[in-house]
Amino acid sequence: MALGLGAIGCLGVFLLTIHPFLAPTERVPASVLVVEGWVHQYAINAAVAEFRAGGYQRVFTTGGPIKGTGDYSSDYNTAASVGASLLRQAGLPSEVLQMVPCRVRMRDRTYNAAVALREYFWSQHLDVRSMNVVTEGAHARRTRLLFEKAFGAGVEVGIIAIPDPDYDARRWWRFSEGFREVTGETIAYLYARLLFHPAAPTEAAASTTGHS
């Protein structure tokens, strides 16, 4: 009886706390805003509002080959390009916007997109010490973790989680969209935290992989 009640209690705590854990919004002082290019229109609109309210100087979009299109074919067939186009359509000035496509199609898409951005900064001699990253809902904590792994301790990464309007985050388990997202992101975050250990970033590595 006691074990059953304890299990129910643990389940209740998990249901109520896992989404806020996975979807934090924790900004840092930054002049650079990064937008994951795969996000949907509601997050695009929120990113434009964030730029206008946050005093940012530059916006960068990230992302690799669009799902369902196979391997890399061109920079314009990437999530970074699609995201940049949507941001412009939503009113973001073109002069502050730069797409940074990832040309590697691998399972660790978020990490590789962050590496492409890191290498772009290095290739352009941009001394970026902090940034805020816009992404969707429960993907946020994993996004921040992977950006931190890509950039290393010298760069402070803030995160902005845009709520998914298709389900109530407070009762995510009652919606198929919420259930899929939260369970999937829980597993993916545990993988990124416990099993994914990329090499520490060095600027020398950028010169060998290259990002023009």
N, C-alpha and C positions, 0 to 999 in steps of 0.2 A: 504493500500500500504506500509506504513512505517513498520507496523507489519510484513508483508510478507518479506520485505527486511531484517528486523532484524532477523527473523527466519532463512532465508537463510544464513545470515552472521554467526549466531551461529552454524548452521550445518557445515558450511565450517571450522570454527575454530575447532569444535569437530573432524571432519575428519582428519585434519592436525596435531592435537596435541595429540590425545588420544593414538596413538601407542607409540610415544616417552615417554609419561607419564607412560604407562604400562610396557615398556621394557627398563628401565634404566640400564646402566652399571656404577656402582659406587663402585670401589674397596676400601678396607681399608687395612692398613698394617697388614699382617697376615702370619703366617707360616702354617696355616691349610686351605686346599681347600676341599670344600664339593661339591659333584656332585649328583644331583638328578638322581636316578638310572633309571628312566623311559625314559630319554631323548634319542633321536635318534642318529644315527651314526655321523652325522655332528657335534652335540654338544659334543659327546664323543671325537672326534678328536680335537675339540677346547679346551676341558678340558685338554687333554694331552699337547697341545701347551702352555696353560696357566701355567700348572705345571712347564714345562721346563723353561719358561721365567720369572716366578714370584718368584723364590727362596723359594718355599714351602717345608716343611719337611714331611708333611703327607697329604694323601688324603683319604677321607671317602665318601662312597656311602650310600645313604638313599633310603628308599622305602619299601612299604608293599607288600602283596600278589598281584601277577600279575593279571591284569584284565582278567576276564573270567575263572578264576580257582577256584572261590569260596573262602571259608575262608582259613585262614592260615593253611598250612600243614607242611612246613619245611622252614628253613631259606634260602634254595637254590631255593625255589619257590617264590622268592620275587624280586621286582625291584632292590633292593640293590645288590643282588647277580648277576643279569643279568648285571647291570651297571658295577660292578667290573670286570666281565668276559670280557666285551667289552673294558674296559680301559686297561686290560692286553694285549688283542689282538692288541690294538692300540699302544702298546709300553710302557705303564706305568710300572715301576718296581714293582714287587709284594711286595717287602719289605717295600714300603712306603704306601701300599694300605690296607685299612680295610673296609670291608662291615659292615654296621650296619642296619640289617633288622628291620622293624617294624612288630610286630605280631598282630596288631590290624587292623581289616578291618572295617573302618567307612567312612562316607562321607567326613570328614575333613582329607584327606589323607596326604596332605603336612604338616599340623600341627602335626599330630600324628607321622609322620616320623621324624620331628624335635625333638619332645619329646623323641623318642627312641634314637636319637643321644645325646641329653642332658643327658639322664640317663646312656648311655654308658660312656660318659666322666666322670660322677660322679662315676660310679662303678669302673672305671679304675684309678681314682684319677688324671685325666688329667685337669690341670688348663688352660683351653682355654678361653682367653679373647677377641679374635677376630677371624673371619673366613670370607672367601669369598665363596659364593655359586654360582655354575654354573647351569643355567637352560636355558629354551628355551624362546626366544622372549617375547611375551606379558604376559607370566606367571610370569615374574621376580619381578614386584613390589609386587604382592601378596605373592610370595615365601618369599621375604625379610620380609614383615610384619608378616607372620606367624612364621618365625624363630625368629623374635624379640619377639613375644608373648610367644613362647616356652622357650626362654633362659632368658628373662628378661633384665633389664637395665644394668646388669653387663657384658654383652657380646656385642661387636660391630659386626654387620653383614653387610658385603659388598655383592654386587650382581653383577653377570656377565651374561648379557642376550645375548645368541647366536642367531643371526638372522636366521629365517626359510628360507631356500633357495627356497622354493616352491612358495613364493609370494614376491612382492615388498612392503616392509613395508611403503614406501612413498605413495603408492596407494592401501592400503590394501583392500579397499572397492570394488575394481575391481576384486578380486579373491575370489572364494568361501572359500578357506582355510583361507585366511586372514579375511574374514567377520565372519566366524564361531569363529575363535580364539579371535578376538578383542571384538566382542559382548559378547561372553561367559565370557571372562576374565574381562570385565568391570563389568558385573553383579556379578561375583564371588568376585572381589575385593571390591565392595561396601558391599557385605555381610560380608566379613572378617573384613572390617574397621568399619562398623556400627552396626552389629548384633552379631558378634562372640566375646564373652568375656570369655575366659577360665580363670581358677584360676591362680593366680600368681605362678610361679615355686618355689618350695622349695625342698631342698635335701631330706627332710624327706619323701616327696611323692614318690621319686624314690625308697626308700627302701621298700615301700609297693607294688608298681607295679612291680618292679624288671625288670632287663634286663641282662641276663647272656650271 
